[in-house]
């Protein structure tokens, strides 16, 4: 597997938001690394000290059910244990434990996907700020614009008819 085989977009689609953090599921990582999910989790279990709670944690049943309903797929199968999720730092820690050539390329691609997501979020934040600024400016000028439109409408109205002269027949 070469690093070009994994598109950033494909990886970005596997990055989920759980507890306000961008994470990847153990099953998705295992698939990418070309190992079974239980094998990946065994490696993690043997090295738990490398995975503090801000690197990796297990989903609650409620979180798992929410994810299942959001990700409509039949690949969940019969899950006996609640899945683990890995933050960007947790994925980086996995790279030190899974030393295959494939794992190296997958980790590089995943790190690039996380970076790309950060860049996109920053861009969206900047756009949102600019939009907010435009809305503020528009609100300040809205009253002035309405006055101008009213003046234009009055100019477009036909002039009132002059009063008809009254003739006095005396």
C-alpha positions as CSV (number, residue, x, y, z in Angstrom):
1,X,0.0,0.0,0.0
2,X,1.4,3.4,-0.9
3,X,0.5,6.6,0.8
4,X,-1.3,7.7,-2.4
5,X,-3.8,4.9,-2.0
6,X,-5.6,6.5,0.9
7,X,-7.4,9.7,0.0
8,X,-7.6,12.4,2.7
9,X,-11.3,12.7,2.0
10,X,-11.8,9.0,2.8
11,X,-9.9,9.4,6.1
12,X,-11.7,12.6,6.9
13,X,-15.0,10.8,6.6
14,X,-13.9,8.4,9.3
15,X,-13.0,11.1,11.7
16,X,-16.0,11.6,14.0
17,X,-16.9,14.2,16.7
18,X,-17.4,12.5,20.1
19,X,-17.4,14.4,23.4
20,X,-16.3,17.5,21.5
21,X,-13.2,15.8,20.1
22,X,-12.3,14.5,16.7
23,X,-11.7,10.8,17.0
24,X,-11.5,7.6,15.0
25,X,-13.1,4.3,15.8
26,X,-10.9,1.3,16.6
27,X,-12.7,-0.7,13.9
28,X,-11.9,1.9,11.3
29,X,-8.3,2.1,12.4
30,X,-7.9,-1.7,12.4
31,X,-9.3,-1.8,8.8
32,X,-6.9,0.9,7.7
33,X,-4.0,-0.9,9.3
34,X,-5.0,-4.2,7.9
35,X,-5.5,-5.9,11.2
36,X,-8.5,-7.3,13.1
37,X,-10.1,-4.9,15.6
38,X,-9.4,-7.3,18.5
39,X,-5.7,-7.4,17.5
40,X,-5.5,-3.7,17.5
41,X,-7.2,-3.6,20.9
42,X,-4.9,-6.2,22.3
43,X,-1.9,-4.1,21.4
44,X,-3.5,-1.1,23.1
45,X,-4.4,-3.2,26.1
46,X,-0.8,-4.4,26.5
47,X,0.3,-0.7,26.4
48,X,-2.5,1.1,28.3
49,X,0.0,3.5,30.0
50,X,0.6,5.0,26.5
51,X,-3.0,5.9,26.1
52,X,-4.3,8.3,28.7
53,X,-8.0,9.4,28.4
54,X,-7.2,12.3,26.2
55,X,-5.6,9.9,23.7
56,X,-8.1,7.0,23.8
57,X,-11.3,6.1,25.6
58,X,-14.2,3.7,25.3
59,X,-17.6,4.9,24.1
60,X,-20.6,4.7,26.4
61,X,-23.5,2.6,25.3
62,X,-25.4,5.8,24.6
63,X,-22.6,7.3,22.5
64,X,-22.3,4.0,20.6
65,X,-26.1,4.0,19.9
66,X,-25.9,7.6,18.7
67,X,-23.1,6.8,16.4
68,X,-24.9,3.7,15.0
69,X,-27.9,5.8,14.2
70,X,-25.8,8.5,12.5
71,X,-23.7,6.2,10.5
72,X,-26.2,4.0,8.6
73,X,-24.1,1.0,7.8
74,X,-24.4,-2.7,8.1
75,X,-20.7,-3.2,9.0
76,X,-21.2,-2.8,12.7
77,X,-22.0,-6.5,13.1
78,X,-22.4,-8.0,16.5
79,X,-20.4,-5.9,18.8
80,X,-19.7,-7.5,22.1
81,X,-17.5,-4.7,23.6
82,X,-18.1,-1.0,23.3
83,X,-15.7,0.4,20.8
84,X,-12.7,2.5,21.7
85,X,-12.0,5.8,20.0
86,X,-8.6,7.4,19.4
87,X,-7.8,11.1,19.2
88,X,-5.2,12.4,16.9
89,X,-2.6,11.9,19.7
90,X,-3.8,8.3,20.2
91,X,-3.5,7.6,16.6
92,X,0.1,8.9,16.7
93,X,0.8,6.7,19.7
94,X,-0.4,3.7,17.7
95,X,2.2,4.4,15.1
96,X,4.9,3.5,17.6
97,X,3.2,0.2,18.4
98,X,2.3,-0.9,14.9
99,X,5.5,-0.9,13.0
100,X,4.5,-2.3,9.6
101,X,5.1,-0.4,6.4
102,X,1.4,-0.2,5.9
103,X,0.9,1.3,9.4
104,X,3.5,4.0,8.7
105,X,1.8,5.1,5.5
106,X,-1.7,4.9,7.1
107,X,-0.5,7.1,10.0
108,X,1.0,9.7,7.7
109,X,-2.3,9.8,5.8
110,X,-4.3,10.1,9.0
111,X,-2.2,12.9,10.4
112,X,-2.6,14.7,7.1
113,X,-6.4,14.2,7.3
114,X,-6.5,15.7,10.8
115,X,-4.4,18.7,9.7
116,X,-6.8,19.2,6.7
117,X,-9.8,19.1,9.0
118,X,-8.2,21.7,11.2
119,X,-7.5,23.9,8.2
120,X,-11.1,23.6,7.0
121,X,-12.4,24.4,10.4
122,X,-10.2,27.5,10.6
123,X,-11.3,28.6,7.1
124,X,-15.0,28.2,8.2
125,X,-14.3,30.1,11.3
126,X,-12.8,33.0,9.3
127,X,-15.7,33.0,6.9
128,X,-18.2,33.0,9.7
129,X,-16.4,36.0,11.3
130,X,-16.5,37.9,8.0
131,X,-20.1,37.1,7.5
132,X,-20.9,38.3,11.0
133,X,-19.0,41.5,10.2
134,X,-21.0,42.1,7.0
135,X,-24.3,41.5,8.9
136,X,-23.3,44.1,11.5
137,X,-22.5,46.6,8.8
138,X,-25.7,45.8,7.0
139,X,-27.7,46.3,10.2
140,X,-26.0,49.7,10.7
141,X,-26.9,50.8,7.2
142,X,-30.3,49.2,7.1
143,X,-32.2,52.2,8.4
144,X,-30.3,54.6,6.1
145,X,-31.1,52.3,3.1
146,X,-34.8,52.2,4.1
147,X,-34.9,56.0,4.2
148,X,-33.3,56.2,0.8
149,X,-35.9,53.7,-0.6
150,X,-38.8,55.7,0.8
151,X,-37.4,58.8,-0.8
152,X,-37.1,57.1,-4.1
153,X,-40.6,55.7,-3.9
154,X,-41.9,59.3,-3.2
155,X,-40.0,60.6,-6.2
156,X,-41.6,57.9,-8.4
157,X,-45.1,58.7,-7.3
158,X,-47.0,60.8,-9.8
159,X,-47.4,64.4,-8.7
160,X,-50.7,65.2,-7.1
161,X,-53.2,66.7,-9.5
162,X,-53.6,70.5,-9.1
163,X,-56.8,71.6,-7.6
164,X,-59.5,72.4,-10.2
165,X,-60.2,76.0,-10.4
166,X,-63.5,77.1,-9.1
167,X,-65.5,79.4,-11.2
168,X,-67.7,81.8,-9.5
169,X,-70.8,82.4,-11.6
170,X,-72.0,85.6,-9.9
